[in-house]
Amino acid sequence: MSLDCHFKEEELVFGLDIGTRTIMGILGFQKGKDFIVIAAEQIEHESRAMMDGQIHDIFKVAQTVQKVKTALEKRVGIQLKDVAIAAAGRVLKTYLVRIDQSLDEVKEIQKDLIRELELKGIDEAQAKLKEELGDTNIDYFCVGYSVVNYYLNEYIITNLEGHKGKKIGADVLATFLPRSVVESLYAVMDKVGLNVVSLTLEPIAAINVAIPENLRLLNLALVDVGAGTSDIAITKEGAVIGYGMIPIAGDEITERIVHKYLVDFQTAEKIKYQINKQEKISFLDILGIPHTVTSQELLEHLEDAVNYLADQITAKIYELNGNKAPNAVFCVGGGSQVKGLTEKISERLKLPKERVALRGGDTLINVKYECEPLVAPDVITPIGICVTSILQRGYDFIEVKVNGDPVKLLNTKRLTVADAGIQKGFNHTNLLGRKGSSLIFKLNQQSKKIWGEPAIPAELYVNGKEASLDTPIHAGDDITIKPAINGKPARAYIKDFLDEKKVKKIIINDIEMELSVLCMSNGTIVDQDTPIHNNDEIEFFEIQTIEDLARYADIEINGKEFFVNGEKVDLNYSIQNGDKVYFKPIKEDQEIIVNEENKDQLSVHFQDIPVIVTVNSNKVTLKGKKSDYIFVDIFNFIDFDLKNPQGNIVLKLNGKRAAFTDIIKQGDQIEIYWDKFNKADDI
């Protein structure tokens, strides 16, 4: 063949699109801004060697590839050695996850916090992937992710950095590709003696020619309707933000014709492509019976199938695009030519009809032909494979080292240290570290929050130089990741919130006592060294008045009078440090009348007759007092340290709960001890 164009053999690019129904090869080269197509060849599979875009029979697919290769070699007179290929979007696993995180609302949101949120999204997507796969050992790796929406206090926001709030969130779209898909593609190429110089994803290949970079600032959807599946890609703000697939496409329409008219699949395909090209279509069914139907009759029969396909495509677009319609939709692939499909998609997306358009080979801006022009929508992906190969300049996977181990990354975008770390198995926890958990509780009915310690982020190096998660990486880079250290959780104790100045030392009925603040946790008296836990309700009670003191010491105030430093006071007296407090019973209206003769005798009676009681199983003799003994007097005759409380003090008189002012009588049984477990309610 004599070509009118001039190019060097090494400039020639061979792109191969391995589809479910057909394999198409494109030959061309780059000239300035334009890609020049010089030859194309398309051959159908002889059998079902491909199903839903997945290679099922490597040898049969290799045979068809060999036919395409040989036909192109004859046409241009050049032996083809290198090839650019694409992995089907239909084998991608894509997950849209929502991630939320609470914040300290007084702090500004920094880049590291946003990155942590995104990495959590990837972790969540990987967890969904593992759950879906169950116990299978299929090896998937993340080929890219994007953020569909950021949220600040539940409202969508474009950029979180610099803001403040109680809560941030993100819709993260993560995409994974099975390693076996790549390996099967390489196996086919090896069978026919072709060296793979470029590997991309089919949706990326199609977008690279159908939606040039200068249009990607717009929110656009590309729908590639093939035979077995329909691939969808979304652009926004200059980037491809997501890929998706639905297992329904042109074959769905073909199969309706098969069952309606009892024809084989190939005949049904021919009938489908003649719709609206001919008013009447004639064919033979599998019994040899001739039929003639109109295009209108066929369209009416296929209405439900086309509606279903439009419904599924539209639903996937909404899912990938954050539940909203894009600005426009470009439809490519042979199945997109089904009559009425683009109109039905526009209706469901509530877009003008002209904004859902077919894109054929003749609509491509920077593509020229030195052969018969290719105008059909199914040429977009193979031409895109060629163009993408040129853009990537021979790179499919790049290989780097992470902590000394080789890691392969699919070269689909600007790659960073974060991508290498994720591929190696690191996640947000060991790349950024987790802040220590906070402690939330109530103190005297007021909410308190103690923040956990911040994490120490991972140490990152590229080729020995300090780096960040956003540092770009290239083939051969040596990356070192020293895992992050998580922050310690918040800890607090009762004593952390006590004011030492409020502790008072006083004397009650000649006994020294220290009045510290009474501390309660969840309704139970606790000491100052008690740790505080999440959701605890802490209450502090300061002993300020005589009434507070009586309640704290469990002293019955009825029938008592109160003296402080020798002066009578009422219940509202404010106790001061160093006060001497006395609780005395009020004498009833009955007086003991004594004369001068028996006064000394009465005094002797009170002084000389001791009161013997049992305290904690030990006999104790009380003597020397001229009036009745009360419970608090016991402490003058026993060794019991009241200055250093060891829990809640328990007072029992004859087996019953006692108060400090209860009168002690001859032979009483007394128990005094510290309840270290604070179980005072059953005493």
Secondary structure by P-SEA (a helix, b strand, c coil): cccccccccccbbbbbbbcccbbbbbbbbbcccbbbbcbbbbbccccccccccccccaaaaaaaaaaaaaaaaaacccccccbbbbcccccbbbbbbbbbbbccccccccaaaaaaaaaaaaaaaaaaaaaaaccccbbbbbccccccccccccccccccccccccccccbbbbbbbbaaaaaaaaaaaaaacccccbbbbaaaaaaaccccccccccbbbbbbbcccbbbbbbbccccccccccccccaaaaaaaaaaaccccaaaaaaaaaaccccccccccccccbbbbbcaaaaaaaaaaaaaaaaaaaaaaaaaaaccccccbbbbbcccccccaaaaaaaaaacccccccccccccccccccccccccccccaaaaaaaaaaaaaaccccbbbbbcccbbbbbcccccccaaaaaaaaccccccccccccbbbbbbcccbbbbbbcbbbbcbbbbccccccccccccccbbbbbbcbbbbbbccccccccccccccbbbbbcccbbbbbccbbbccccccccccccccbbbbbbbbbccaaaaaaaaccccccbbbbccccccccccccccbbbbbbbbbbccccccccccaaaaaaaaaacbbbbbbcccbbbbbcccccccccccccccccccccccccbbbbbccccccccccccccbbbbbbbbccccccccc
